[in-house]
Amino acid sequence: MSDRDQAPAADGIDEGKRLMRVGGDKGLSLAERLSDRFHRLTWRTPIHGLRLKGRYPLKLIAVPDDPLFGDLARGRALLEGRFAFRGESHAIEGLDLRSFAAGAALAEHLHSFAWLRDLSSVATRAQGAPIAEGLMERWLAAHGERVTALAWRPDLWGRRILFWTAHAPLILSSTDLVYRSKVLNALARGARHIDRSADKAPAGPARVAAWCGVIAAGLLIPGGDPRRAFGEGGLHRALGTALFEDGGVVSRSPEGLLDLVALLAMLRESYAARRLELPGFAQDALASMVPALLGICHADRGLSSWQGGGPVTAEQVAQVIDASGIRTRPLRQARDWGYQRLVAGSTVLIMDAAPPPVARVVEGGCASTLAFEFSDGPARIIVNCGGARAADARLPKALVEGLRTTAAHSTLTLADTNSTAIHADGTLGRGVAELELRRQESENASRIEASHDGYVRRHGFVHRRQLVLTGDGRELRGEDVLLPKGRRRHPGATAFSIRFHLGRGVEASPTADGLGAVLRVPGGAMWQFRTGGESLAIDESLWIDTEGRPIATQQLVVSGAAEAGGTTVGWVLKRAR
């Protein structure tokens, strides 16, 4: 459904001011980290080993459907004898999972068994079963009896149970009764493991995944009704800590929210296999998550790039939303989720109008406050570099970490620093603690005005940004203001840069006076950019695409220096044809 069909009251759009603060929690305390470490150490004790023992099922009660399609390229690679993920590839022949050294992303993909979905999307049962069972035998030999920190992580066990049960025909086709008993025994042991450890998984998609696995085991392993009831209570708690009231995920990651919707869609199929309905609280969660997810999609329904996520394709987003069973419209103002959406004509603007997530709920967050993305139909004109957590494994670590910086987003940077500090261990430090927001809607234009205090402590300035999109969507006016506040640590002028990273295929040409640029957009449209700043440069940039690969692009950079009294820079982006 289109945004225009949605009444303003439906998503709480109102005029006026709103102040948001980040709490003092910047990460897990020492005591919490020690407790988590101790809990993981207990996995290797004889007591925990005894807890994992018990009867194993002779068969599953039912086999649920997987409501989603896999990645065809990864599936074909498996048929060709290679295990591939985000630029990393390993031959299956001779693969020893006891000593297998892979990047974090590929290792998690392997241990989650999400690759079963890829394989089933390109292969018949006869073609896929030998590959799946061969990899399963290797995994069981390396990790079936030996509890290890990664392979037995609660969230990976939760996902593994979902994928093992949904793709049971691929992993249980063998007539070898010893092999089948090993698989079913591992399934039962994994379920007992996450019965006790699901709540120890990090809040968000990881904890939800663990509890989804508990419930799926309760539904599909004989005698599991008590486990199912126990799991539903755990999932209810996990969703409460994972989501804001407006349906956004607390990590503020669009890909994290997409993952949550996909998990509940898979769980729904486990219930359907038993001719049961998804619990009401989970259905309510889906009903709030899907509008929030659509709210950070561009006009083509593909995801915008925020908090380390990449631009997931419209087809993948549509699959997940269709699987959720929820039909709704995009949320235009997410109060806690923090993304503001303006729509006019064929244009969509998405703005990050909230502080970054705290370290307790995410590692690898981005300093992107007040950045925006802007698209005209299928063409993305202004973007963020994106992809810090979805990048190709072959990219240098320094480059990947650079994707998290303020400069990698379409917003203002002051003194070449981040609006929120990024620590060497990957967590976010001090910076944006307060954000003030005002939004107004009328027939002629939509207006957002927001400010943050991320530069006050270090440089003595508040950054205020105003964006006005005309009712026909053909003009976007902006104003970036640096307002003095607090004590300045350094005398003299402070250099600033306002970056506008251009989308893939957008070509910029400077105007004769050096204060404008003509943007030629794929598809034939042309936009003009003008600024009242001191100077405008067209520099190189990059954009992480849907495959995690860096694509060479351009960026417009408005530069200047702010004196003690502050400064104001106006700019306009207008469609010429």
Secondary structure as UniProt FT lines:
FT   HELIX           3..5
FT   HELIX           8..11
FT   STRAND          17..21
FT   HELIX           30..42
FT   TURN            43..44
FT   HELIX           46..52
FT   HELIX           72..79
FT   TURN            80..81
FT   STRAND          82..85
FT   TURN            86..87
FT   STRAND          88..91
FT   TURN            93..94
FT   TURN            97..98
FT   HELIX           104..112
FT   TURN            113..114
FT   HELIX           115..122
FT   HELIX           125..139
FT   HELIX           140..144
FT   TURN            149..152
FT   HELIX           154..166
FT   HELIX           168..171
FT   HELIX           177..197
FT   HELIX           198..200
FT   TURN            203..204
FT   HELIX           205..220
FT   TURN            222..223
FT   HELIX           225..242
FT   TURN            245..246
FT   TURN            250..251
FT   HELIX           254..273
FT   TURN            274..275
FT   HELIX           280..295
FT   TURN            299..300
FT   TURN            307..308
FT   HELIX           314..324
FT   TURN            335..337
FT   STRAND          339..344
FT   TURN            345..346
FT   STRAND          347..352
FT   TURN            359..361
FT   TURN            369..370
FT   STRAND          372..376
FT   TURN            377..378
FT   STRAND          379..383
FT   TURN            388..390
FT   TURN            393..394
FT   HELIX           397..402
FT   TURN            403..404
FT   HELIX           406..408
FT   STRAND          412..414
FT   TURN            415..416
FT   TURN            424..425
FT   STRAND          434..441
FT   STRAND          445..452
FT   TURN            454..455
FT   HELIX           456..459
FT   STRAND          461..470
FT   TURN            471..472
FT   STRAND          475..484
FT   STRAND          494..502
FT   TURN            504..505
FT   STRAND          507..510
FT   TURN            512..513
FT   STRAND          516..520
FT   TURN            522..523
FT   STRAND          526..531
FT   STRAND          535..544
FT   TURN            546..547
FT   STRAND          550..563
FT   TURN            564..565
FT   STRAND          566..575
//
